[in-house]
Amino acid sequence: MQMFYKRDGWLVEYKLVTDPAEAMYWTTHRLKKSEIRIMTQCDRATAAQLRQEILDDILSREPNPTKRKAAS
């Protein structure tokens, strides 16, 4: 499945690689940064920053009751 993230006017293609593959559809699965693969060519530092931005974006849109709350 092709997925895209728009950043500063350019599209970044990425895919989710979960084990098992069906876990990307489960509401109980807690997505990890390591499960996001950037398909668009970029340097390592930019790819790490993109993974974090994509993870934050996904978590902000997906209500998950098991999501940990940030410490006060």
Buried (B, 14 or more C-beta within 10 A) or exposed (E): EEBEBEBEEEEBEBEBEBEEEEBBEEEEBEBEEEBBEBEBEEEEEBBEBBBEBBBEEBEEEEEBEEEEEEEE
